[in-house]
Amino acid sequence: MENLENLKNDLRAKISKCNRIILGLQSYDAFLEMISDFKDQMKRLDDSWQWITEEKVLKEAQITKMAFLSVVNVLDNYRHDMDEAEKQLIELENPDKITAKDFDNA
């Protein structure tokens, strides 16, 4: 029972943290401008793949794009994490209303 309460508290903390980050960043103009710049950089990389002939430079460009992509998608990733935590919390708080899952195959 104590583990269940700990899990619920952890999920609530995760939801709260994700919500704070989302609300803070999505309304922060400087962050949104930075995201726009990163999208522009990604477009430049996408438009130049065919001109990169050195394997090392191509690999560095791919790594750079993945880094840009992780920042560009950060709000969506936090929204996803928050949504998943909310679903799990609802299931834990309402076990009689949720159909049982087979956790052995998770």
N, C-alpha and C positions, 0 to 999 in steps of 0.2 A: 504494500500500500504506500509505503514511504517512497519507494522508487517511482511509483506512478505519479505522486505529487511532485517529485523532483523533475521528472520528465515534463510534466505540465508547466512547471515554473521555468524550465529551460526553454520550452517552446514560446512561452509568453515573453521571456527576455529576448529571444531571437526576433519575434514579431515586433517588439518595441524598438529594438536596435535597427532593424531593416526600415521600419517606418520613419524613424528619426533621420536616417541617412537619406532616404528617398525625398522626404519633405525638405530637408536642408539643401540637397543638391539640385533638385528639379527647379527650385525657385531662385537659384543663385546664378545671376547672369554671367559672371566670369566663368563658371563651370560650363555653362551651355556654350559660350564662345569657344572654350577650349575643345569641347566635343566637336564643334563645327570645324575647327582647325584640324583635329585628328581625322575627321571624315575626309577633308580635303587632301591630307597627306596619304590616306589610304587610296583615294582615287588616283593620285599621282603614281603611287606604287602599282596599282592595277593597270594603269595606262602604259607603264614602262617595262613590264615583265619581259616582253619580247626583245628588248634591247639589252638585257643583262646577259652577257655571255660567260662570265666567270662564275663557276659553281659556288665559290665562297661568298661572293657578292649577292648572288641570288638567294642563298641560304640566309644571309643577314637581312635581306629585304623581306623574306618570308617571316622571319622572327619579328622584325619591326612591325609588319602588318598585324601579326597576331597580338602584339602588345597594344597597338592602337585599338584593335578590335575589342580587346578585353576592357579597355577604358570606355570606349564608345557604348558598349553593352552593359556597363556596370549598373545603371538604374534598372534595366530589364532583369538583370540577374538578381538584384535585391528584391524586386517585385516577385519574381518566381519563388525565391527562397521564402519570402513572407507568406505568399499564397500557400505553399506546401506546408509550412509550419501551422498556418491557420487551419488547414484541412486536418492535419494530424491532431491538433488540439481539439477540434470539434468532435472528431472520432473518439478521442479519449474521454471527453466530457459527456458524450452521449452514446455510450456503448450499446444501449438498447435500441437506438434508432439507426444504427449502422450495421449493415450485413457483415458477418464475420469474414475476415480475409485469411488466406492461407499464407502465413508468415514464413513457413518452411521454404517456400519458393521465392522469397523476396531477395 
